[in-house]
């Protein structure tokens, strides 16, 4: 009977387990921080067996990465406004909002935690960044398809994402809407107005 | 007799204590990492009283900051080649070398540890960054005095330091001599050659 019920609702139980496990990870990250809980803690809280988690995700690092990508994709989707300039401004404003908000440097802390978690951690980190990079590349590809001239994805990361992260982390300069706009101006409309006026 | 000896060599004992305490901190950071030792551990290893450390440095965070600035100023002095372009290239190459070397992200880890250490930690972090920023500003001021047109210090941090740190931290792109040069080109000779060719 249980088997035929499963057959009638494919993915039903599986989706519930996934939701319960994701929620358990989010709660544990909020309460204890990355690196301070194990697969067993997640399993207990989600009401599933450790083996279910290992079978589905392989390792704690892969599980945390799945949760983080799902969360980031939902809360901070890569923009698709139909216009490169607007997409870049929305992307930059989103990064600025994420790292200035209450969860602040959650992604950065995750990346650092994964980087310090040995080979499986680095693998998970690379998967996380590859997935987010794929989303960003999609935004740039759509601009190219519209006949616009997008920057390289690496340049977006170097000159929009990196300065915002490091400003918040080091506290060496404010992250204001003006600053965010100036980063986009610099990337898209080079030479920047300021520099052109100075020379 | 001891007092008259001190009077004859002012700073002698003080300098020895400072060196012993600095060495103890460096050793403890290497062995245990930031955040995993207390003033008492430093004092024991350096052979001085806890009270001597508190009297001189005020807090563990201020002591660690003093050690880090001294170490960074000695191992990675801000360049002074007599030419802005060379100074910026040497600065960028130095950051790239520091974060790719065995001590890797030591400064970043320190900043993160201080940022998580409450008000005294943040104060120490700000002092650390202000001192390093002062050294960098000096480099740009020397260029201005020679009649060159230096970028703002914040732009150097946003577009040279930040991308290098975040590339190493996130592992999203290589830190090669070509990349380092392209960051300086972009900052100094805008628009960059690549972008000019593309438009």
Contacts between the chains, C-beta under 8 A, distances in Angstrom:
chain1	res1	chain2	res2	distance
A	108	B	169	7.7
A	111	B	169	6.5
A	111	B	170	5.8
A	112	B	112	7.3
A	112	B	169	7.0
A	115	B	169	7.1
A	115	B	171	7.5
A	122	B	171	7.5
A	125	B	170	7.8
A	125	B	171	6.8
A	126	B	171	6.5
A	129	B	170	5.8
A	129	B	171	6.9
A	129	B	172	5.4
A	133	B	172	6.7
A	149	B	198	6.4
A	149	B	199	6.6
A	151	B	195	7.9
A	154	B	172	7.3
A	154	B	173	5.0
A	157	B	163	7.7
A	157	B	166	7.1
A	157	B	167	7.9
A	157	B	170	7.7
A	157	B	172	5.8
A	157	B	173	7.1
A	158	B	159	7.7
A	158	B	162	7.9
A	158	B	163	3.7
A	158	B	166	7.6
A	158	B	167	7.3
A	158	B	173	7.5
A	158	B	183	7.4
A	159	B	158	7.7
A	159	B	159	6.1
A	159	B	163	6.9
A	159	B	186	7.9
A	161	B	166	6.8
A	162	B	158	7.9
A	162	B	162	4.1
A	162	B	163	4.5
A	162	B	165	7.1
A	162	B	166	3.8
A	162	B	167	7.6
A	163	B	157	7.7
A	163	B	158	3.7
A	163	B	159	6.9
A	163	B	162	4.5
A	163	B	163	7.8
A	165	B	162	7.1
A	165	B	166	5.8
A	166	B	157	7.1
A	166	B	158	7.6
A	166	B	161	6.8
A	166	B	162	3.8
A	166	B	165	5.8
A	166	B	166	6.6
A	167	B	157	7.9
A	167	B	158	7.3
A	167	B	162	7.6
A	169	B	108	7.7
A	169	B	111	6.5
A	169	B	112	7.0
A	169	B	115	7.1
A	170	B	111	5.8
A	170	B	125	7.8
A	170	B	129	5.7
A	170	B	157	7.7
A	171	B	115	7.5
A	171	B	122	7.5
A	171	B	125	6.8
A	171	B	126	6.5
A	171	B	129	6.9
A	172	B	129	5.4
A	172	B	133	6.6
A	172	B	154	7.3
A	172	B	157	5.8
A	173	B	154	5.0
A	173	B	157	7.1
A	173	B	158	7.5
A	183	B	158	7.4
A	186	B	159	8.0
A	190	B	190	5.2
A	190	B	191	4.0
A	190	B	192	6.9
A	190	B	195	5.6
A	191	B	190	4.1
A	191	B	191	5.0
A	192	B	190	6.6
A	195	B	190	5.5
A	198	B	149	6.2
A	199	B	149	6.7
